Amino acid sequence: LLATVSALIRTMCPDLAIHVLSEALPRFVDGGLSIVVPDAEVQLEDLLHSNETAWDEARTNGTLMEELAGRFSELHRLLEELRCQCLQEKANSFRSQRPPTAGGVSSGSLGPRGTLTAGTAFDACCDDLLMEDVDLDLDLAAM
């Protein structure tokens, strides 16, 4: 899946990449992309860089039309949201494997975001991940 999206980015077809991702994502009902692809967040980061490179290349060559620019932007948002979701799934997996802290109370939790949403989902997810990272640091310091 991610190799196909990468090829579509390199061939300047962000609209098809969005279509492929949109069609494939609902099939991961038992878990997210990070369950199926162990290093999905790393591969998604690579796709984000490829998307930026293709976007810049099209702009430099003068082939970047307004509609194509919008598609690259839309694909970038989708890839960011997917990467954030993978990081969130990884944090949730880590938390479920971690023993509870003193007193049987575990540290804070990430908000329930089972589906991708447009707009501020990425920002909110990253804020949650930052807070989770702080919580983990505090737990480690308390040990």
C-alpha positions as CSV (number, residue, x, y, z in Angstrom):
1,L,0.0,0.0,0.0
2,L,2.6,2.5,1.0
3,A,4.9,1.6,-1.9
4,T,2.0,2.3,-4.2
5,V,1.3,5.6,-2.6
6,S,5.1,6.4,-2.9
7,A,5.0,5.6,-6.6
8,L,1.9,7.7,-7.2
9,I,3.6,10.7,-5.4
10,R,6.7,10.3,-7.6
11,T,4.6,10.3,-10.8
12,M,2.8,13.5,-9.7
13,C,-0.5,11.8,-9.1
14,P,-1.5,13.0,-5.6
15,D,-5.2,12.6,-6.4
16,L,-4.7,8.9,-7.1
17,A,-2.6,8.5,-3.9
18,I,-5.5,10.0,-1.9
19,H,-7.9,7.7,-3.6
20,V,-5.8,4.6,-2.9
21,L,-5.4,5.5,0.8
22,S,-9.1,6.4,1.2
23,E,-10.1,3.1,-0.2
24,A,-7.6,1.0,1.8
25,L,-8.0,2.6,5.2
26,P,-11.5,1.4,6.0
27,R,-10.2,-2.2,5.6
28,F,-8.1,-1.9,8.7
29,V,-11.0,-2.5,11.0
30,D,-9.2,-4.7,13.5
31,G,-6.5,-2.1,14.1
32,G,-4.8,0.7,12.4
33,L,-2.0,0.8,9.8
34,S,0.6,0.4,12.5
35,I,-0.8,-3.1,13.3
36,V,-0.3,-4.2,9.7
37,V,2.9,-2.3,8.9
38,P,5.3,-2.4,12.0
39,D,7.2,0.7,11.0
40,A,4.3,2.6,9.4
41,E,5.1,5.9,11.1
42,V,8.6,5.9,9.6
43,Q,7.3,5.0,6.2
44,L,4.7,7.7,6.5
45,E,7.4,10.2,7.4
46,D,9.3,9.2,4.3
47,L,6.1,9.7,2.2
48,L,5.6,13.1,3.7
49,H,9.2,14.0,2.6
50,S,8.5,12.5,-0.9
51,N,5.3,14.5,-1.2
52,E,7.1,17.7,-0.2
53,T,9.9,17.0,-2.7
54,A,7.4,16.3,-5.6
55,W,5.4,19.4,-4.7
56,D,8.6,21.5,-4.7
57,E,9.7,19.9,-8.0
58,A,6.4,20.6,-9.7
59,R,6.5,24.2,-8.5
60,T,10.1,24.7,-9.7
61,N,9.3,23.1,-13.1
62,G,6.3,25.3,-13.5
63,T,3.9,22.3,-13.8
64,L,2.2,23.0,-10.5
65,M,-1.3,24.1,-11.3
66,E,-3.7,25.3,-8.6
67,E,-5.7,22.1,-8.6
68,L,-2.5,19.9,-8.4
69,A,-1.2,22.1,-5.5
70,G,-4.5,21.6,-3.6
71,R,-4.2,17.8,-4.1
72,F,-0.6,17.8,-2.8
73,S,-1.7,19.8,0.2
74,E,-4.7,17.4,0.8
75,L,-2.4,14.4,0.5
76,H,0.1,16.0,2.9
77,R,-2.7,16.5,5.5
78,L,-3.9,12.9,5.1
79,L,-0.4,11.5,5.5
80,E,0.2,13.7,8.6
81,E,-3.0,12.5,10.2
82,L,-2.1,8.8,9.4
83,R,1.3,9.2,10.9
84,C,-0.2,10.8,14.0
85,Q,-2.7,8.0,14.3
86,C,0.1,5.4,14.0
87,L,2.0,7.2,16.8
88,Q,-1.1,7.3,18.9
89,E,-1.7,3.5,18.4
90,K,1.9,2.9,19.3
91,A,1.6,4.9,22.5
92,N,-1.7,3.1,23.4
93,S,0.0,-0.2,22.8
94,F,2.9,0.8,25.0
95,R,0.6,2.0,27.7
96,S,-1.4,-1.3,27.7
97,Q,1.9,-3.3,28.1
98,R,3.2,-1.1,30.8
99,P,2.5,-2.0,34.5
100,P,0.4,0.5,36.4
101,T,2.1,3.2,38.5
102,A,2.2,3.3,42.3
103,G,-1.3,3.1,43.8
104,G,-2.7,1.2,40.8
105,V,-3.4,4.5,38.9
106,S,-2.0,4.8,35.5
107,S,-0.9,8.1,34.0
108,G,-3.1,10.2,31.7
109,S,-4.7,8.9,28.6
110,L,-5.0,9.9,25.0
111,G,-8.3,11.2,23.7
112,P,-10.5,8.8,21.8
113,R,-9.8,9.3,18.1
114,G,-10.6,6.1,16.3
115,T,-11.2,7.7,13.0
116,L,-9.4,10.3,10.9
117,T,-10.9,13.7,10.8
118,A,-9.9,16.7,8.8
119,G,-8.6,20.0,10.2
120,T,-7.3,20.1,13.8
121,A,-7.1,16.3,14.4
122,F,-3.4,16.3,13.7
123,D,-2.7,19.3,16.0
124,A,-4.8,17.8,18.8
125,C,-3.2,14.4,18.4
126,C,0.3,15.9,18.6
127,D,-0.7,17.8,21.7
128,D,-1.9,14.6,23.3
129,L,1.3,12.8,22.3
130,L,3.4,15.6,23.8
131,M,1.4,15.3,27.0
132,E,1.8,11.5,27.0
133,D,5.5,11.9,26.5
134,V,5.6,14.2,29.5
135,D,3.6,11.7,31.5
136,L,6.0,8.9,30.6
137,D,9.0,11.0,31.6
138,L,7.4,11.8,34.9
139,D,6.6,8.1,35.5
140,L,10.2,7.1,34.6
141,A,11.6,9.8,36.9
142,A,9.4,8.5,39.8
143,M,10.8,5.0,39.5
